[in-house]
């Protein structure tokens, strides 16, 4: 008999595949059960229904996708050169995660369903974009405190610069930026970020 943990994992992996392939509205517990194998009773042993499964797959996918960002070292020595190097690593990892096929599919699905299920949008933001911004905020607060600008504002500004319009283009199916364009975008983001005066207007 398969361990309980592996059963739950198999159900979540099946749910991820079905939700990303069909979207929320067209997904049913029956479809997930067909993909996962076993019985519907097994699914209901772990999840109360489709909405709870959807929340679980968002949490799982966001954790998987933010793992490369979590692994970025944020151990500075306080110099401008070190700050630029750290932002380059962090910004590129962030952009790569945003432009992954699974990330784009999840983002589209959450945007489509968050009106009906606002708690899922909050979960996605807290565990994904909000968590990434918090990591960068803590780094800036601890090691590169500006004179007059709140670190959380700085962090959000840099992440906005790093994604530029590349994420929107990818979401709309216009274009997926390649490695060279990603590098150029992050480099420009760093240059603009470092050139910004630290004045009260950024609070």
GIVEN-V486513 format. One record per residue. N is the residue number from 1. RES is the residue in one small letter. PSI is psi in radians with two decimals (NA if undefined). NEAR is the number of other C-alpha atoms within 12 Angstrom. D_FIRST is the distance of its C-alpha to the first C-alpha in Angstrom with 2 decimals. Layout:
n:N res:RES psi:PSI near:NEAR d_first:D_FIRST
n:N res:RES psi:PSI near:NEAR d_first:D_FIRST
This chain:
n:1 res:x psi:2.39 near:7 d_first:0.00
n:2 res:x psi:2.48 near:11 d_first:3.83
n:3 res:x psi:2.66 near:9 d_first:6.50
n:4 res:x psi:-0.70 near:14 d_first:8.92
n:5 res:x psi:-0.69 near:12 d_first:11.56
n:6 res:x psi:-0.55 near:14 d_first:10.26
n:7 res:x psi:-0.81 near:24 d_first:9.80
n:8 res:x psi:-0.73 near:27 d_first:13.32
n:9 res:x psi:-0.74 near:21 d_first:14.61
n:10 res:x psi:-0.68 near:26 d_first:13.71
n:11 res:x psi:-0.78 near:40 d_first:15.49
n:12 res:x psi:-0.76 near:35 d_first:18.40
n:13 res:x psi:-0.69 near:27 d_first:18.88
n:14 res:x psi:-0.72 near:31 d_first:19.01
n:15 res:x psi:-0.70 near:41 d_first:21.39
n:16 res:x psi:-0.84 near:37 d_first:23.54
n:17 res:x psi:-0.78 near:28 d_first:24.02
n:18 res:x psi:-0.80 near:32 d_first:24.91
n:19 res:x psi:-0.78 near:37 d_first:27.16
n:20 res:x psi:-0.52 near:30 d_first:29.00
n:21 res:x psi:-0.70 near:22 d_first:29.49
n:22 res:x psi:-0.24 near:19 d_first:30.61
n:23 res:x psi:3.00 near:25 d_first:31.72
n:24 res:x psi:-0.86 near:36 d_first:31.05
n:25 res:x psi:-0.70 near:21 d_first:33.03
n:26 res:x psi:-0.01 near:16 d_first:31.57
n:27 res:x psi:2.41 near:27 d_first:27.92
n:28 res:x psi:2.82 near:24 d_first:26.01
n:29 res:x psi:-0.58 near:33 d_first:22.60
n:30 res:x psi:-0.77 near:24 d_first:22.37
n:31 res:x psi:-0.73 near:28 d_first:23.07
n:32 res:x psi:-0.73 near:36 d_first:20.46
n:33 res:x psi:-0.66 near:30 d_first:17.81
n:34 res:x psi:-0.66 near:20 d_first:19.05
n:35 res:x psi:-0.67 near:25 d_first:18.82
n:36 res:x psi:-0.43 near:26 d_first:15.38
n:37 res:x psi:3.13 near:22 d_first:13.78
n:38 res:x psi:-2.69 near:22 d_first:11.80
n:39 res:x psi:2.85 near:19 d_first:14.20
n:40 res:x psi:-0.55 near:23 d_first:17.08
n:41 res:x psi:-0.63 near:16 d_first:15.90
n:42 res:x psi:-0.73 near:23 d_first:13.03
n:43 res:x psi:-0.80 near:33 d_first:15.88
n:44 res:x psi:-0.24 near:22 d_first:18.15
n:45 res:x psi:-0.53 near:17 d_first:15.85
n:46 res:x psi:-0.52 near:23 d_first:16.67
n:47 res:x psi:2.47 near:24 d_first:20.01
n:48 res:x psi:-0.23 near:17 d_first:22.88
n:49 res:x psi:-2.95 near:23 d_first:24.06
n:50 res:x psi:-0.73 near:32 d_first:25.41
n:51 res:x psi:-0.71 near:26 d_first:27.79
n:52 res:x psi:-0.65 near:23 d_first:25.23
n:53 res:x psi:-0.71 near:34 d_first:23.06
n:54 res:x psi:-0.77 near:42 d_first:26.31
n:55 res:x psi:-0.71 near:34 d_first:27.11
n:56 res:x psi:-0.68 near:30 d_first:23.77
n:57 res:x psi:-0.57 near:37 d_first:24.27
n:58 res:x psi:-0.82 near:42 d_first:27.86
n:59 res:x psi:-0.75 near:27 d_first:26.94
n:60 res:x psi:-0.82 near:28 d_first:24.39
n:61 res:x psi:-0.75 near:34 d_first:26.85
n:62 res:x psi:-0.71 near:38 d_first:29.81
n:63 res:x psi:-0.73 near:25 d_first:28.15
n:64 res:x psi:-0.72 near:23 d_first:27.32
n:65 res:x psi:-0.52 near:35 d_first:30.83
n:66 res:x psi:-0.11 near:35 d_first:32.75
n:67 res:x psi:-0.75 near:21 d_first:31.12
n:68 res:x psi:-0.57 near:23 d_first:33.91
n:69 res:x psi:-0.71 near:33 d_first:36.52
n:70 res:x psi:-0.53 near:25 d_first:34.95
n:71 res:x psi:-0.09 near:17 d_first:35.30
n:72 res:x psi:2.21 near:24 d_first:39.03
n:73 res:x psi:2.29 near:20 d_first:41.13
n:74 res:x psi:1.15 near:28 d_first:43.58
n:75 res:x psi:1.43 near:22 d_first:45.65
n:76 res:x psi:2.89 near:21 d_first:49.28
n:77 res:x psi:0.07 near:17 d_first:52.61
n:78 res:x psi:-0.02 near:20 d_first:54.54
n:79 res:x psi:2.79 near:15 d_first:56.49
n:80 res:x psi:-0.66 near:20 d_first:56.89
n:81 res:x psi:-0.72 near:16 d_first:55.72
n:82 res:x psi:-0.71 near:21 d_first:52.51
n:83 res:x psi:-0.79 near:28 d_first:51.99
n:84 res:x psi:-0.72 near:29 d_first:52.47
n:85 res:x psi:-0.74 near:25 d_first:50.01
n:86 res:x psi:-0.76 near:30 d_first:47.33
n:87 res:x psi:-0.59 near:43 d_first:47.91
n:88 res:x psi:-0.81 near:33 d_first:47.68
n:89 res:x psi:-0.84 near:29 d_first:44.23
n:90 res:x psi:-0.80 near:39 d_first:42.97
n:91 res:x psi:-0.70 near:41 d_first:44.65
n:92 res:x psi:-0.72 near:35 d_first:43.36
n:93 res:x psi:-0.73 near:31 d_first:39.74
n:94 res:x psi:-0.83 near:42 d_first:40.19
n:95 res:x psi:-0.71 near:44 d_first:41.75
n:96 res:x psi:-0.73 near:35 d_first:39.14
n:97 res:x psi:-0.78 near:33 d_first:36.35
n:98 res:x psi:-0.60 near:40 d_first:38.39
n:99 res:x psi:0.06 near:32 d_first:38.95
n:100 res:x psi:2.57 near:27 d_first:35.40
n:101 res:x psi:-0.77 near:21 d_first:34.33
n:102 res:x psi:-0.66 near:28 d_first:31.33
n:103 res:x psi:-0.77 near:32 d_first:33.59
n:104 res:x psi:-0.73 near:29 d_first:36.20
n:105 res:x psi:-0.73 near:31 d_first:33.82
n:106 res:x psi:-0.77 near:42 d_first:32.46
n:107 res:x psi:-0.79 near:34 d_first:36.02
n:108 res:x psi:-0.73 near:28 d_first:37.24
n:109 res:x psi:-0.75 near:34 d_first:34.50
n:110 res:x psi:-0.74 near:35 d_first:35.08
n:111 res:x psi:-0.65 near:22 d_first:38.81
n:112 res:x psi:-0.55 near:18 d_first:38.44
n:113 res:x psi:-0.19 near:25 d_first:36.35
n:114 res:x psi:-0.37 near:24 d_first:37.71
n:115 res:x psi:-0.69 near:13 d_first:40.61
n:116 res:x psi:-0.53 near:15 d_first:38.35
n:117 res:x psi:1.27 near:22 d_first:35.86
n:118 res:x psi:-0.48 near:17 d_first:38.02
n:119 res:x psi:-0.49 near:19 d_first:35.44
n:120 res:x psi:-0.66 near:32 d_first:33.32
n:121 res:x psi:-0.70 near:29 d_first:36.44
n:122 res:x psi:-0.73 near:22 d_first:36.98
n:123 res:x psi:-0.81 near:26 d_first:33.44
n:124 res:x psi:-0.80 near:36 d_first:33.87
n:125 res:x psi:-0.80 near:26 d_first:37.28
n:126 res:x psi:-0.79 near:21 d_first:36.40
n:127 res:x psi:-0.32 near:28 d_first:33.35
n:128 res:x psi:-1.71 near:34 d_first:35.00
n:129 res:x psi:-0.72 near:31 d_first:38.80
n:130 res:x psi:-0.67 near:22 d_first:39.66
n:131 res:x psi:-0.71 near:27 d_first:37.59
n:132 res:x psi:-0.80 near:38 d_first:39.16
n:133 res:x psi:-0.65 near:32 d_first:42.61
n:134 res:x psi:-0.68 near:25 d_first:41.98
n:135 res:x psi:-0.84 near:31 d_first:41.11
n:136 res:x psi:-0.63 near:38 d_first:44.33
n:137 res:x psi:-0.81 near:29 d_first:46.30
n:138 res:x psi:-0.69 near:23 d_first:45.38
n:139 res:x psi:-0.85 near:29 d_first:46.33
n:140 res:x psi:-0.70 near:34 d_first:49.68
n:141 res:x psi:-0.71 near:25 d_first:50.38
n:142 res:x psi:-0.60 near:19 d_first:49.77
n:143 res:x psi:-0.36 near:21 d_first:51.43
n:144 res:x psi:0.97 near:32 d_first:53.68
n:145 res:x psi:2.18 near:24 d_first:55.05
n:146 res:x psi:2.91 near:27 d_first:57.62
n:147 res:x psi:-0.78 near:17 d_first:60.93
n:148 res:x psi:0.06 near:18 d_first:60.70
n:149 res:x psi:2.28 near:24 d_first:57.49
n:150 res:x psi:2.33 near:24 d_first:54.28
n:151 res:x psi:-0.59 near:28 d_first:51.38
n:152 res:x psi:-0.59 near:27 d_first:49.02
n:153 res:x psi:-0.78 near:28 d_first:51.64
n:154 res:x psi:-0.78 near:39 d_first:51.99
n:155 res:x psi:-0.82 near:37 d_first:48.24
n:156 res:x psi:-0.67 near:30 d_first:48.02
n:157 res:x psi:-0.78 near:27 d_first:51.15
n:158 res:x psi:-0.76 near:38 d_first:49.84
n:159 res:x psi:-0.63 near:38 d_first:46.53
n:160 res:x psi:-0.75 near:29 d_first:48.58
n:161 res:x psi:-0.67 near:30 d_first:50.82
n:162 res:x psi:-0.64 near:37 d_first:47.95
n:163 res:x psi:-0.37 near:37 d_first:46.32
n:164 res:x psi:-2.28 near:28 d_first:49.78
n:165 res:x psi:0.13 near:25 d_first:49.46
n:166 res:x psi:-0.69 near:32 d_first:46.83
n:167 res:x psi:-0.77 near:32 d_first:43.94
n:168 res:x psi:-0.77 near:21 d_first:45.79
n:169 res:x psi:-0.74 near:17 d_first:46.67
n:170 res:x psi:-0.74 near:27 d_first:43.07
n:171 res:x psi:-0.66 near:26 d_first:41.87
n:172 res:x psi:-0.03 near:16 d_first:44.58
n:173 res:x psi:0.32 near:16 d_first:43.81
n:174 res:x psi:-0.80 near:12 d_first:47.27
n:175 res:x psi:2.53 near:15 d_first:46.39
n:176 res:x psi:2.00 near:24 d_first:43.82
n:177 res:x psi:2.44 near:27 d_first:45.78
n:178 res:x psi:3.14 near:17 d_first:45.44
n:179 res:x psi:-0.76 near:16 d_first:45.40
n:180 res:x psi:-0.76 near:13 d_first:49.20
n:181 res:x psi:-0.63 near:21 d_first:49.65
n:182 res:x psi:-0.77 near:31 d_first:46.96
n:183 res:x psi:-0.76 near:26 d_first:48.74
n:184 res:x psi:-0.70 near:23 d_first:52.08
n:185 res:x psi:-0.77 near:31 d_first:50.84
n:186 res:x psi:-0.69 near:37 d_first:49.42
n:187 res:x psi:-0.74 near:28 d_first:52.63
n:188 res:x psi:-0.68 near:26 d_first:54.76
n:189 res:x psi:-0.75 near:33 d_first:52.70
n:190 res:x psi:-0.77 near:36 d_first:53.30
n:191 res:x psi:-0.78 near:22 d_first:57.00
n:192 res:x psi:-0.76 near:22 d_first:57.48
n:193 res:x psi:-0.81 near:29 d_first:55.48
n:194 res:x psi:-0.42 near:26 d_first:57.48
n:195 res:x psi:-0.22 near:14 d_first:60.75
n:196 res:x psi:2.32 near:19 d_first:60.30
n:197 res:x psi:2.50 near:15 d_first:62.71
n:198 res:x psi:1.46 near:20 d_first:61.13
n:199 res:x psi:2.94 near:15 d_first:63.10
n:200 res:x psi:-0.36 near:14 d_first:62.58
n:201 res:x psi:-0.30 near:13 d_first:62.02
n:202 res:x psi:0.09 near:19 d_first:58.40
n:203 res:x psi:NA near:17 d_first:57.50
